[in-house]
Amino acid sequence: MSSCVKLKTAYLSFFFVIMLLVLSVVSTVVPPFQSPDEFAHVARAFSVSQGQMVLHAPDASASGGMVDAGLCEYGQLFTHVPFHKDQQFSKNDLSRALFPQWTHQAVFVAMPGTGYYFPAIYVPMALGFGIGYKLDLTVQDSYYLARIFSIVSICLILTFAFSLFPPNPVVLVILFFPMALFQFSSATIDGVSFALTVLVLSSYMRIARDRESVPSWVAIVLCLSVFFVATCRTNLVALFAMAFVACIQLKRKSMLLLCGLLFIVSFSWIVYTTVSTVDLRVLHGVNPKDLLVRYLLNPQEFFAILWNTLTSNNNMGNYWAGSVGLLGWLDTVFEDVFYWIMFAFLAFAGVLSVSWQYWKKYRVNICVLICCAIISVLLIFLALLVTWSGYPTTLIKGVQGRYFIPPMIVAAYCLSRPFELSNKIHKYLLVPLVLSTLVFSTVTTIHVLVWRYYIVSTNSNNTLSREPGSSSCLPNW
């Protein structure tokens, strides 16, 4: 094994161990069910572990599935804290969570917001729940086993992605945002979808760099990763454009056919779930499908509402804060200076890693990335306009900063070149900068979470919007 390969292996191993350690520590601080819509995601993961791949809707009910009554009992123990900044978890609260057991009695739970997601995205958590249920562990032990499977999967995906194409400093800074660390550590699909987005970009850039010399399995990884991302985050369906461009650059018809087939399956899944999912959370009198057609036929109306949204109520600042870190059910904030410091880390990483040679070498691929990033952002606003904002409206409601993390990752691959340890700026400035970002973000996140959930209430003067899909109270399990 050459010294170069040994060095690469050492760095990848270091990254895997550090990420696994950081996420494990953060996960021990984050109480169960404190990520937006985590109740529904956990229920869906459990239903997948029991072989329920799609949701169904009984008469007069939203789409959902069957889960064990013990999981419902466990979930109820954590419903008093979200949206209530003056509420924390006491020692008695945490002690009571140790006791719920699997009852092996199935009850129906509505979870319409998860009905649009392809079940494969839930496999890591479903494995944890499946093993815990089979071994008859406590519900809490099974829940944390699901978290462990999810965290290990995320670390493996990211490490594999960086083995295909080295990360750039901006991507790492984004992955070290408190919001990303929090979602990585929670029992939702956000963490896996973030990691898969990085895998998409890494395999895409590997093909852009090596072209015909790339083995076919890299293209297969790219196409499958795009499929999994697009079927759990509909706004990222634009990433199929990257896959098509990469397959064309490979000059292999079989890979192009595979990409086309997965695109058809992905589009069919999106249409099927859109038509079949019954969602009673938002009733504004107009069918979302009719609204979608209206805005597609009248794009000027959509862009007028979008412009008004971006220029109203400091929404741009809120989106930035949300992408960096509005934790919990959007009720856990950092000091204002923290967001400026994270912006400084991101800006310095971008400025120090900008390369004209990189842009020139990958100009075609970068143009595709820019288009994909823009389209995915527009689709975020369009999706929430037709499903969550009502009609008529002058503002797009329900947009959260964490939705922009995948497009930010896509944009990051446009802006800066990957790490080159032979470059003195990278070795002596960017490596310490990225490590400093990770340490600062992790320590501050843990500090904020401990004070939010276990010690004293945070400042409640800043009222934040709720998760799209959440009602005035949490699911009555």
N, C-alpha and C positions, 0 to 999 in steps of 0.2 A: 504494500500500500504506500503510495507516494506521500510525501510530507504535506502536500497541498490537500489531498483527500483526508488525511488525518486531522489537519487543522479544521477543515470544513465539518467533519464529524464531531470534533470537540466543541465547536461553536454551536452546532445544532443540539448537541446533548446538553450543553449549558443552558440554552434557551428553553428546552423542554423542561428541565429540572426547575429552573427559576419560575417559569410560568405555572407549573404544577404547584410549586410551593406557595406562590403569591395567591393563586386562585383558591387553594385549599384554606389558607388563612382567612381570606376575605369571606369565603363560604361559611366558616365557623362563626363569623360575626353577623352575617345576614340571616335574620329569622326566616322561617318558612313563610311562603305566600306573601312576600313583601314587594315582589316585582309586579308591575301592571299585568293584569289578566292571568297571573300565575295559577289561580284557582282553576281556570278553564284549561290551561295547558297541562297541569298535573292530571286532571280528569281525563283529558284526551290521551295522554301518554299511558295512563293505566288501561284505558279501553283498548288501545293498540296492543298492549301487553297481553290482553285477553283475546286477541284476534279480531277486534272490531275495527276494520280499516276505514269505514265511512260512517258518518253520522246519519241518524234518521230522525224524523219529526212526527211524534204521535199527534193525535188530533188536538188542535188549539195550543200546540206547544212549539217552542223554538227547537231547532235541531240540537241533538245531543246524543248521549250514549249511556250505557249501563256501567256503573262503578260500584265498588264494594261500599257498603254502608259505613264501615270503619273509616274509610278515607273521608267521607262526609263529616263524620264526628271529629276527626282530626282537624279538618279544615276550619270547622266552626270555632276552634280554640284560638284562631289568629285573626278573627274578623273585627276585633275592637280597635285595632291600631291604625290601619290604613285610613287616610283622610283626617285623622285626629292627632294633631301634633302634640297635644297634651297627654297622650296615652303612650305608655311604654309597657314592656313585658316585665312582670314581676317574677320573683323566684317561684311563686306558686303557679303562675301561668306556665312557666317552662317545665315545672314538675308535672303538671297535669298532662302535658303533651307526651309524656313518656308512656302513658297507659293504654291509649286506644289500640285495639287489636283488629286484625282482619276478621270480619263476621261471616264471610263467604255468603252474604246475602246481597244480591244486586239491587240497586235502585237507579232510577233514571235521573240524570243530571243534564240540564241544558248547557250547551257550550257552543253556540252558533258561531262565535268569532273564530273558532279553530277549524270550522268545517271546510274552509277554503284551502287548508294546508295538506299537502301530500303526506301520507302517514310515515314515509321513510324518515322525515326530519325528526320524528319522535323516537326512533329506534334506540338511541343511547339511553334515554330515560326509561323507555319501555323495558329494556333489558334489566335495569335496576329494579323496577317494580315487579317484573315477572319473577325474578329470582327471590326477592323478598316475600312475595305472595306464596311462591311454591314452598319456601323454607318456613313459612309461617312466622316470619320475623314481626316485630311490632310495626305499626304503620310508620312511625317516625324513623325507625331504622331503615325501612324500605324507601322512605322518601329521601333520606340522605344517601342511600346506596344509588338511587337514581341520579342525584346530584353528582356523585363521584363518577359514575359512568359518563355523564355529560361533560364534566370537566376534563377527564382523561381523553375523551374523544376530541374535544376542542384542542387540547395541547398536541395530540397526535396529528390532527389535520393541519394545524399551523406549522408544526415542525416539518411535516412532509411537504407542505407548500414551499417553505423556504429552502428545502433541499432541491426543489425544481428550479427556483430562481431566487436569488438573494433578495431580502427585503430592503426597502429604502428607509431612511430615518423617519420620514413623515408618516409612513404606514405604521411603524412601531409606536410613534407618539400617539397616534389615533387609537391604537389597540390598548394603550396604557391609560387612556382617559378613564376617570372613575366610572362613567356610565358603562363603558365596555367591560371593565373589570366586574362591575356589579352584575351585569347581565350574563357574563361568562359564569358567574358563581351562583346564579339563580336557576330554578327549575323551569325555564322557559326555552323557547326555540331561538331566541335572539342570538345567544352565544354561538350556537352551531351555525346559524345562518351567517354571522360575521366571519367565522372561520372558513366556511365554504366560499364566501366571496373572495377571501384572500387566496384560496386555492385556485379559484377561477382565474384570477389575475396572474398568479405565478405561472400556471401552466400556459396561459396565453402569451406571456412575455418570454417564456422558454421557447415556444414555437417561433415567436417573432425573432428571437436571437439566433436559433440554430437551423430554422427552416427545414429543408428536406432531410437533414441528418437526425432529426428528432424521431425517436421510436414511436410507433403508432399508439402505444399505451398512454402516452402523454396526451394525445388528442382525445382518447377515450375518457381519460380523467377530466379533461376540460369539458367535454360535452355532457358527461354525467353530472358534474358539479354545477354547470349552468342549469341543467334540468332540475336538480334538487333545490337550487336557490330560487329559480323562477316559479316553482310550484309552491313555495312557502312565502315568497315575497313577490307579489305580482308585479310591482313596479320594476323589478329587476329582470323582467322578461326581455328587456332591451339587450341584456348581455348575450343573447343568442346571436346578435350581430357580430360580436367578438368571436364567437365560436365559428361562425360561417367564414369570417375573414381568415382565421387561423387555419381552417381546413383547406381553404383555397391556396394559402401560402404553402401548405404541405404538399399540394398537388396529388392528393390521394382521394379518389372518388368514393372509396368505401367510407372514409371518415366524413365526407360531405353528406353522404346518404344517411349515416348515423345521426349526424347533427340535424338533418331535415326531419328524420323520423322522430327524434326526441322533441323537436319543436312542435310537431303535430300532436304528439301525446300530451305535451305540456299545455298547449292551447286547448286541447279537448278537455283536459282536467279542469282548467280554469273556467271554461264554459259550463261544464257539468256541475261544478260546485256552485257557481253563480246562480244557476237555474234551480238546483235542488236544495240549497241551504235555506232554511227558514229562519230569518233573523227578526225578532220582534222588539229589539232594543230601541230602534229608531223608527218612529212612525210619523212621517211628515206629509203623507197624502199623495206622494208622487213616487212611482216605481223608479228605483235607481237605474234600471235599464233604459227607461224612457229619458231620464235625465242625461245619461251617457250619450245617447244618440243626439239629444238636443245640443249638448256642448261640442260634440264632434262636428255637427253640421254648422254650428255657430261659434267657431273658435274665438272670435273677438269678444264674445261674452265671457268665456272662460278666462281669457287673459286680462280682461278688465277686473274681474273679481280677484284674480291672482295678484295683480298689481295693488289693488286696494288692501288685500290681506298683508302683503309684504311691507307696505308703508304705514300700517296702522298699529297702534298700541305697542310700539317697540317689539313687534313680533320677530324681527330679525335677531335682535338681542336675545329674545327668549329661545329661539331655535338654537342659537349658539350655546347658550347656557344648558339647554336640554341635551345637546349632543355631548357636551363635556361632562355634565353630571347634575341632573335633578333626580335624585335617587328615591327608592321606595315607590309609593304610588304618587310620585311627583310631589311629595311633601317633605323631602329632605334636601336642603340646599346648602351650598358652601358660602363662605364670605365672598363678597364681590371681587376682592383682590385675587382670590384663587383663580377665577376665570381669566383674569388678565395674565396671571403667571403661566397658565396652561397655553394661552394664546402666544405668549412669548416663546415658550418651548417649541410650539408648532412652527412659528415664523422663523426662528433661528434654524431649526432643522431643515426647513424648506430652502432658505437662502443659502445655507452652507453646502447643500447637496445639489443645487441646480447645475445642470450641465448642458451647454449648447450642443456638444457632440452627441449626447444621449438623445436630445430632441431630433437632431438631424438624422441619426441612425434609425430611429424608430418613428419617423414622422407620420407614416401611414397608420401604424398601429395606435399612435397617440391621438390622431384625429378621430379614430373609431372610439377610443376611450372617452374622449371629450363628449362626443355625441351620446354615448351610452350614459354618461353621468348626467348630462342635461335632461335626457329623456326620462331617466329614472326619477329625477327630482320632480319633473312635471307630472309624472304619473302618480306620485305621492299626493300631490295637491288635487289632481283630478279624481282619484279614488275617494278621497275624503270629502270632496265637494259633492259627489253623487250619492255617497252613502251616509254621510254624517252631518251635513251642513243644512239640510232642509232646502225648500224652494218656495218662494224666491229668497235669495240671500245676497248680501254684499260682501260676506267674509267666508273664508274656508275655515271650518272649525275642526278641532281635534288633532291638529298637526303637532307632533312631538319631535323634539330634537333627536332622539335616538333613531328615528326613521332615516336620518340623513347620514348615519355612520357608514353604511355600505356605499352610497354614492361618494362620500368623502374618501373612502379607500380606493375607489376607482379613480377619482381625480388625483390622488396621491401618486399613482403610478404614471400619471402624465407629467408630473412636475419635477420629480427628482430621480436621479440614477440610484442603483442599488449600492449597498455598502461595498467598498473596496478597501480592505485593510492595508493594502500597499500604498494607499493615498494617505498622506500625513494629516490632512484636514479631517478625513474620516476617522483615522485611528486615534488622534489626540484631541479632537474637538467633538465629533459627532457621537462616538461611542460613549464618552463620559456624559454628554448631553442626554442621550437616550436613557442611559442607566439612571441618571439623576431624575428624569421624568418619571420613570417607573417607581423609584423609591419615594419621591415626593408625593406622587399620586396615591400610592398604596397606603402610606402612613396617614395622609390626610383623610383618605376615604375611611379607613378603619376608625380613626378618631371621630369623624362625623357620625358614622353608623353607631358606634358605642354610645355617644351622647344622645342620639335620636331614639334608640330602642331600649336602652338599659339604664340611663342615668337621669337626665332631665329633658324636658320638652324643648324643642327648638323654637326659634322665634316664629310666631304665627302671624306676623303682620303681612307677610307676602303670600297672597292667595294664588294658588296655581290651578290650572285647568286639570280635569281628570282625564283618565285614559278613555279614548274612544271605545265605547262598548261597555264601560262601567256605568252602573246606575247610581242612584243616590245611596244605595246600600250594596254591600257585597252579596254574592249569591247565598241564598238561604239554604245552606246544606243542613 
